Amino acid sequence: MSLLLVAGVVAAGAVAGALGSLLGIGGGVFLVPFLNAGLGVDFGVARAVSLMTVIATSSAVSAGTAGRHTVNLRLGMVLEVASTTGGLIAGLTVERISSGHLSLIFAVVTALIAALMVSRLEKRNVLSADADPGPLGGRYFEEESGREVAYRVKRLPLGLFASLMAGAVSGTLGIGGGILKVPVLNGWCGVPMRAAAATSALMIGVTAAASVPLFYARGQVNPPLAAAAVLGVLAGSRLGFQFGGRARAKWLKLLMACVLAAVSLLYFRKALM
């Protein structure tokens, strides 16, 4: 690897880490196209390297948010059963799926979810601190309003289904399932944006860890590329934390919608090629 290539991969990893810490999506949505389309890395290798960075992002974000109580461990563990199942299924069957059909389905789904995020920019999903959060809800101190808030989880079966699909997407495309989990948790399941992003960040690492050994056994994990990308992720995550603590939830949702729209256009293009 040349020094210029290493610098480029570290920079791409930093962008991935910043997106991951801000939105809980893992950052692979940026890293996979950069490695595959930008640098000409084989898609299987790019996917495996991206999943390695998803694990790093998950670890960094979970450690950074541990004291803020935004990670909902009970909800995350319930949903992770479905996510890990989806990741394992994808890891075992990915070679049999038509990439064109998969890209088209994913493009349509991300476009619809982007529209959902835009339609719910002002919806915050928070209750007063003394409200009953239920068995899977939670409480945390919201810096935006300067007070403690509570939330209650709704439509759990939909969240489980979205997590199953997110696990399959993560294992198939290597982009981290948070790109589906966060919008569904926030848009339909009543979880505030910050709690959805932090909980998703915890989950995507476990999901990726279920798929990476399968890709490693196939020789698709490139250690030098993965190491460079992980270094960038760790640096980018710190920048994301600094910005995310001050950003309004509305702008985080808008950023998420923009990322989803960009991904949708990318995969529409890929499906038509």
PyMOL commands that set and color helices and strands:
alter all, ss='L'
color gray80, all
select helices_A, chain A and resi 3-23+28-38+43-68+73-96+99-119+156-173+178-187+193-217+223-244+249-272
alter helices_A, ss='H'
color red, helices_A
select strands_A, chain A and resi 127-128+138-142+147-151
alter strands_A, ss='S'
color yellow, strands_A
deselect
rebuild
show_as cartoon
